[in-house]
Amino acid sequence: MLSIGIDIGGTKIAGGVVDGSGAITRALRVDTPESPRDIEVAVAAMIRELRSDSAIRAVGVAAAGFMNRERTIMRFSPNIAWRDEPLRDRIAELAGVPIVLENDADAAGWAEYRFGAGRGRGSVAMITLGTGVGGAIITDGELSRGGLGIGGELGHARLIPNGLPCGCGRSGCLEQYASGHALRRIAGEIAESEASGIGAALAARRGADGQIPGAAIADLVRVDDPGALEAVHRVAVSLGEACGSFAAILDPEIFVIGGGVSMLGERLLGPVREAFRSALPAANHRTLAEFAIAELTNDAGVIGVADLARRADNRDGE
Ligand SMILES: [Zn+2]
């Protein structure tokens, strides 16, 4: 059975026809238009095009932002000027077909639980280390949207009291210490303070704007540059400590780590596991959760929301 998944990102809208095994059989991609209205029209056009040549049973749309628990209203989106937007019905009307709406991090987490690094497990916590830090929680095979719709915002758990200000309006959130943005900032600090020592290679990779590009940091990590590894280590310690607290609340079988920073692989996960173990309550008297890198990368949102739409359709048909 086929379903459609659309993932509305800040720069691209990705869409695909997805089969029951989570494989994408047809894909489309367009630039994200400027205005919220044009985005809705572009999504509807993509749905109509993908529906034209297949036996599609259900359509899902994922986007970043705070939604109501029923997934009909986009209350607030950080990158797109939706405010209390009846997004589900708006797109459904434009596309001429019912849709299922989901938060993009939740959709990506669901994809990893069903078809990626979390498959075969009942309880999964997914943490996406992108520009910010996204979270998704699957407990006993169900996506936890929270009692009020905004569960699983793991990136905004407070890690450091009176810490760095965060885009959410508070301070000290995990996002400020373990995102791609945080890694670049920390690498910049090491380049600054250790310019004649371990930060020399990082300092040499500063661009015209004074920033060190993420790709340059990744290159240096790959050749085990001590300054770049130190930056990764600091990010990993923050993430591992936060996961110790998350485990106290959620007790997942596995933490799946996704997003651009996760491309660093075991050089990231090694110190994450160490910090996790030292931050975990009663670590010597419990089974330790596993850590794994996400497998579906950029397609996770499309695959996850297509599967959630198919699942909702099956339930309606029961
Ligand atoms: Zn925050």
Residues whose N, C-alpha, C, O or C-beta is under 5 A from the ligand:
A	BS01	ZN	G155 H156 C166 G167 C168 C173
